[in-house]
Amino acid sequence: MPRRSATMLAATLTLIALLCVSVLLPVPYTQLSPGPTYNTLGVQSGTPVISISGQQTYPTSGHLNMTTVQVTGANYQPSLVSVVVGWLRDDQLVVPHDTLYPKGQTEQQSEQQNAEEFASSQDSAKTAALNQLGYPVGTKLIVASVVAGGPSEGRLHAGDEIIAVDGTKVTDPTQVAPLVTKHKPGETVVFTVRSKDPTDALEKQVPITTTKAPDSDRAMVGIVPGTTHTFPFTIDIGLQDVGGPSAGLMFALGIVDKLTPTDLTGGKFVAGTGTIDDHGKVGPIGGISMKVIAAREAGARYFFTPSENCAEAGKNTPDGLRLIKVDTLDDALKALGQVRAGQDSALPSCQAS
């Protein structure tokens, strides 16, 4: 073979090899796809998704499904080919890795954050539902989190109720730090607490030896105080391995359905998503395009959509699924009345922008 031809062949093969390597190299993106849905009126792994004790409940029918999104892990690194395929598919969503996993955040930290958001969404869903129905809802001061390696680790636990600090009754998170910082680092502060374990209702005193705060000379005990709600009866949400705040609306609807004689769905298959606050306001969520697909694949005919997600959800709505725009829990309850009555034309709809 002439030297010029050999050189050109070698260059071509090298270029092909470089192109092959480039498309197989990992790129900083995360992939989302439709996840499982869960009927808040049903049973999951033998346990009711929502169970209520201490108050009369009523039979329900149909579905009020919360929806989820499957997300690749923080350590997963897709190839360029995989990302391009994801961009071309309607049932996958590709976003920059840092959108879901900020720099410096480990997968464990992300899972912990999602778990905390999920717990908070349950609390707000219970509060919104009971407020809607006129039940009294109170608050209590708790240990929201314990700093790893801090003086309170193993002594206080997230969820413990804080009753007093050094004998001074406390009811607000802002009252805790001033009482702790009256001490010098190395001195002891005594917390009066009640365990988060419902079988251990006795108050107990827990002495904590303070340490120096990392950013000043003040004393600290290594906890973050917060508040949680108290309810007139017990509401348990039994889902495991689900995270994030987006199930709030559907949990609230499931609770209302179980506590009222009206069968809210009338036997229809309704799904949806949306955060909820204590006052019943519904907020936007991520991954809406994947959630509408998950809902339709599960059999849903109606889908509650936060109004701020309507434009995105309406761009690629699966056939046979009707998007219902909601801003509040009350909006969703009124829409369910229209669904039961077969008044689909009156439902507030989402439109693509």
C-alpha positions, 0 to 999 in steps of 0.5 A: 500500500502506498505510504500516502494511502496508509497514512490516510487510512490510519488517520481515518481509523484514528478519527473513527476510534476517537468518535467511538470513544467520545460517544461512549464517554460519560456525560454530566446528565441525569435521566428521568422516566415514569415511576410507579403510582400508588393508590392513596385509597388502597393497600401497598405491600399488605399495609393501607397507604392511609390508615386512620384510627380514633375517628369514624371512617367511610368506605371508598372506591376508585383511585386517587393515585399519587405519581412518582418519577424514576431517577438515575442515581447520583453516581450514574454517568450515562454515555452521550449515546444514552443521553441522545436517545433519552432526548429523542424519547417521549418517555424519558427526560434528560436534565443536567446532573447538578439540577437534581444532585447539586455539587458536593451532595452525595446520593445519601444526602439526596435521599435524606433530603427527599425523605425529609421532604416526604415526611413534611408533605405528609404532615402538611397533607394531614393538616390541610385535610383536617383544616378543610373538614374543620377538625382542630390542629395544634402544634408542638416543638420538636427536635427537627434534626440532630447534628452528626457527631454533635453533643446531642447525638444518641441523646436526643432524636429527631421527632422528640418533643421539647418541653423545657430547657433548664426548666423553662417551658418552650413552645417555639423554636426561637426560644431554644438557642437563647437558653442554650447560649446562656451557658459556656461551652463545656457546661451542661444544659438540661432538656425536658423531652418526650420521646417520639416513640408513641409507646413512651409518653413519659417526660424525661430530663436529658442533660447535654454537655455543650460544646463550642460552636464552629463559627463563634465562642457560643455554646451549642448542643447540635440540634435544630429545633422545629415544629410539627402538628398535633392531630385529634386522632391518628393518621398513618401513611404507610408508604416506604421508599418514596421521597420528595414533597409532590404527593401532598395533594393526593394524600390530602384527598385520600384523607378527606375521602376516608373521613367523609361519607361522600365517595369522592371519586364515584369509582373513577380512576383519578391520579395527580401530583402537587405539593400542598401547604397547611392551608391547602394551597397546591404548588408545582413539582418537577418531572410532570411530563413523566408523571402524566405518562405514569398515570395513564399507563396505570389506567388513570383517566383524570390527572390533577395538575398544579396550575404552574405545571399546566403549560409543560404537562399540556405539551405531550398529554397521553391520549385518554388522560384529561388534565385538571388544573388546580390551585387549592385542595378545595379546587380538587374537591370541587373537580371531583364533584364534577367528575362524579357527576360526569360533567367533564366539560365543566372541568378546569383544563390545562392548555399547552403554551 
